[in-house]
């Protein structure tokens, strides 16, 4: 209920489509991590994943003309944020997937 006491409208086809797309992308990352771990160690996989994402974001910024001026403070903030928000969680997920399959039908 909203503040005025009116119910919010139900989710439409667009919202359901976005939710399904999000679940496919999010769940697919676990599947592909499990597949990639057959050929790469966990930290190499994370380095490639985070490095590729950083390169793509940097190219997007360059193409849009929005490359920020980098100083030591900003680089340090980006390093801490990248480590805590990307490298650490992806490393833990990759290490965990080695021992626990995200696919419940594959557990034995």
Residue frames as qw, qx, qy, qz and C-alpha x, y, z in Angstrom:
[[0.000, 0.888, 0.460, 0.000, 0.00, 0.00, 0.00],
 [0.364, 0.458, -0.038, 0.810, 1.13, 3.51, -0.69],
 [0.115, -0.085, -0.469, 0.871, 0.86, 6.42, 1.71],
 [0.421, -0.027, -0.096, -0.902, -2.54, 7.40, 0.30],
 [0.611, 0.024, 0.669, -0.422, -3.90, 3.90, 0.99],
 [0.773, 0.492, -0.132, -0.378, -3.97, 2.88, -2.68],
 [0.866, -0.131, 0.437, 0.203, -2.49, -0.42, -3.78],
 [0.047, -0.585, 0.562, 0.583, 0.40, -0.32, -6.22],
 [0.790, 0.399, -0.190, -0.426, -0.34, -1.68, -9.70],
 [0.920, -0.114, 0.361, 0.103, 0.68, -5.26, -10.42],
 [0.311, -0.473, 0.592, 0.574, 3.82, -5.95, -12.41],
 [0.680, 0.602, -0.017, -0.419, 3.30, -5.68, -16.14],
 [0.938, 0.298, 0.067, 0.160, 4.93, -7.62, -18.96],
 [0.378, 0.781, -0.320, 0.381, 7.88, -5.20, -19.10],
 [0.398, -0.676, 0.505, -0.360, 8.67, -5.64, -15.41],
 [0.930, -0.113, 0.339, -0.080, 8.38, -9.43, -15.64],
 [0.801, 0.547, -0.074, 0.232, 10.66, -9.42, -18.69],
 [0.124, 0.793, -0.439, 0.404, 13.25, -7.34, -16.87],
 [0.657, -0.502, 0.480, -0.293, 13.07, -9.62, -13.83],
 [0.967, 0.136, 0.212, 0.042, 13.53, -12.73, -15.98],
 [0.602, 0.695, -0.221, 0.325, 16.45, -11.11, -17.86],
 [0.193, -0.758, 0.491, -0.382, 18.09, -10.18, -14.56],
 [0.827, -0.313, 0.430, -0.181, 17.70, -13.71, -13.21],
 [0.914, 0.373, 0.048, 0.151, 19.19, -15.22, -16.39],
 [0.376, 0.761, -0.345, 0.400, 22.19, -12.88, -16.33],
 [0.396, -0.662, 0.499, -0.395, 22.73, -13.27, -12.58],
 [0.895, -0.160, 0.392, -0.137, 22.27, -17.03, -12.51],
 [0.836, 0.528, -0.073, 0.132, 24.21, -17.49, -15.72],
 [0.120, 0.808, -0.504, 0.280, 27.30, -16.00, -14.12],
 [0.640, -0.433, 0.595, -0.221, 27.38, -18.84, -11.58],
 [0.929, 0.269, 0.252, -0.021, 27.05, -21.41, -14.36],
 [0.621, 0.724, -0.200, 0.226, 29.85, -19.87, -16.42],
 [0.214, -0.749, 0.571, -0.259, 32.12, -19.57, -13.36],
 [0.819, -0.204, 0.520, -0.128, 31.65, -23.29, -12.73],
 [0.860, 0.484, 0.123, 0.107, 32.43, -24.10, -16.36],
 [0.345, 0.841, -0.322, 0.264, 35.48, -21.81, -16.48],
 [0.497, -0.673, 0.516, -0.186, 36.91, -23.26, -13.26],
 [0.966, 0.083, 0.236, 0.073, 37.55, -26.49, -15.16],
 [0.730, 0.505, 0.021, 0.460, 40.31, -24.66, -17.08],
 [0.193, 0.659, -0.233, 0.688, 41.37, -21.72, -14.90],
 [0.387, -0.233, -0.669, 0.590, 42.26, -21.26, -11.23],
 [0.110, -0.804, -0.570, 0.127, 39.80, -19.09, -9.28],
 [0.228, -0.752, -0.027, 0.618, 41.96, -15.98, -8.95],
 [0.228, -0.110, 0.596, 0.762, 42.97, -16.01, -12.62],
 [0.033, 0.568, 0.760, 0.313, 39.30, -16.22, -13.53],
 [0.178, -0.850, -0.380, 0.318, 38.47, -13.29, -11.24],
 [0.287, -0.512, 0.259, 0.767, 41.35, -11.23, -12.63],
 [0.161, 0.151, 0.705, 0.673, 40.12, -11.84, -16.17],
 [0.062, -0.701, -0.700, -0.117, 36.52, -11.07, -15.27],
 [0.230, -0.842, -0.218, 0.438, 37.26, -7.87, -13.36],
 [0.328, -0.383, 0.396, 0.768, 39.95, -6.79, -15.82],
 [0.162, 0.340, 0.723, 0.579, 37.67, -7.25, -18.83],
 [0.109, -0.825, -0.553, 0.023, 34.88, -5.32, -17.11],
 [0.305, -0.731, -0.001, 0.610, 37.27, -2.49, -16.19],
 [0.287, -0.128, 0.552, 0.772, 38.57, -2.29, -19.76],
 [0.066, 0.563, 0.721, 0.399, 35.01, -2.20, -21.16],
 [0.196, -0.868, -0.388, 0.238, 34.00, 0.54, -18.72],
 [0.338, -0.560, 0.211, 0.727, 37.12, 2.54, -19.53],
 [0.223, 0.139, 0.662, 0.702, 36.40, 2.24, -23.28],
 [0.040, -0.750, -0.644, -0.149, 32.81, 3.36, -22.68],
 [0.271, -0.824, -0.154, 0.473, 34.04, 6.41, -20.74],
 [0.330, -0.323, 0.433, 0.774, 36.56, 7.21, -23.46],
 [0.161, 0.379, 0.727, 0.549, 33.95, 6.89, -26.21],
 [0.133, -0.837, -0.523, -0.090, 31.55, 9.16, -24.34],
 [0.284, 0.622, -0.134, 0.717, 34.29, 11.69, -23.49],
 [0.557, -0.740, 0.001, -0.377, 33.84, 11.35, -19.73],
 [0.781, 0.039, -0.447, 0.434, 37.25, 10.10, -18.57],
 [0.434, -0.896, -0.096, -0.003, 37.81, 11.56, -15.10],
 [0.261, 0.742, -0.499, 0.364, 41.04, 13.23, -14.07],
 [0.887, -0.282, -0.348, 0.110, 42.84, 10.73, -11.89],
 [0.024, -0.740, 0.506, -0.441, 44.79, 11.71, -8.82],
 [0.251, 0.206, -0.896, 0.302, 46.18, 9.50, -6.05],
 [0.364, 0.033, 0.600, -0.711, 43.12, 9.94, -3.83],
 [0.742, 0.277, -0.058, -0.608, 40.66, 9.00, -6.59],
 [0.598, 0.334, -0.722, -0.100, 42.78, 6.02, -7.68],
 [0.030, 0.152, -0.863, 0.482, 42.91, 4.82, -4.07],
 [0.559, 0.140, 0.392, -0.717, 39.14, 5.15, -3.74],
 [0.760, 0.333, -0.343, -0.441, 38.61, 3.20, -6.98],
 [0.399, 0.320, -0.849, 0.130, 41.05, 0.52, -5.80],
 [0.200, -0.035, 0.782, -0.590, 39.30, 0.05, -2.45],
 [0.658, 0.257, 0.182, -0.684, 35.85, 0.11, -4.04],
 [0.684, 0.379, -0.536, -0.318, 36.87, -2.36, -6.73],
 [0.234, 0.246, -0.904, 0.258, 38.45, -4.72, -4.22],
 [0.278, 0.073, 0.721, -0.631, 35.50, -4.70, -1.82],
 [0.628, 0.370, 0.206, -0.653, 32.67, -4.64, -4.38],
 [0.772, 0.479, -0.292, -0.300, 34.10, -6.85, -7.13],
 [0.433, 0.484, -0.752, 0.112, 37.35, -8.69, -6.54],
 [0.203, -0.232, 0.816, -0.490, 36.61, -10.02, -3.06],
 [0.731, 0.156, 0.391, -0.537, 33.03, -11.24, -3.71],
 [0.779, 0.472, -0.316, -0.266, 33.95, -12.76, -7.10],
 [0.256, 0.470, -0.820, 0.203, 36.96, -14.50, -5.52],
 [0.402, -0.116, 0.746, -0.519, 34.82, -15.94, -2.73],
 [0.804, 0.315, 0.129, -0.487, 32.19, -17.09, -5.22],
 [0.649, 0.524, -0.538, -0.119, 34.79, -18.73, -7.47],
 [0.063, 0.362, -0.869, 0.330, 36.45, -20.49, -4.52],
 [0.558, 0.017, 0.592, -0.582, 33.07, -21.60, -3.19],
 [0.800, 0.384, -0.116, -0.447, 31.89, -22.96, -6.54],
 [0.365, 0.461, -0.809, 0.003, 34.91, -25.29, -6.58],
 [0.018, -0.083, 0.917, -0.390, 33.45, -27.10, -3.57],
 [0.354, 0.442, 0.681, -0.463, 29.68, -26.49, -3.85],
 [0.173, 0.258, 0.677, 0.667, 27.90, -26.66, -7.19],
 [0.273, 0.163, 0.160, -0.934, 25.37, -23.88, -7.77],
 [0.602, 0.017, -0.528, -0.599, 23.27, -26.42, -9.70],
 [0.605, -0.301, 0.555, -0.485, 21.27, -28.47, -7.16],
 [0.947, 0.207, 0.029, -0.243, 20.71, -31.33, -9.63],
 [0.651, 0.546, -0.488, 0.200, 24.47, -31.87, -9.93],
 [0.311, -0.601, 0.605, -0.420, 25.09, -32.45, -6.24],
 [0.852, 0.007, -0.507, -0.134, 25.95, -35.98, -5.27]]
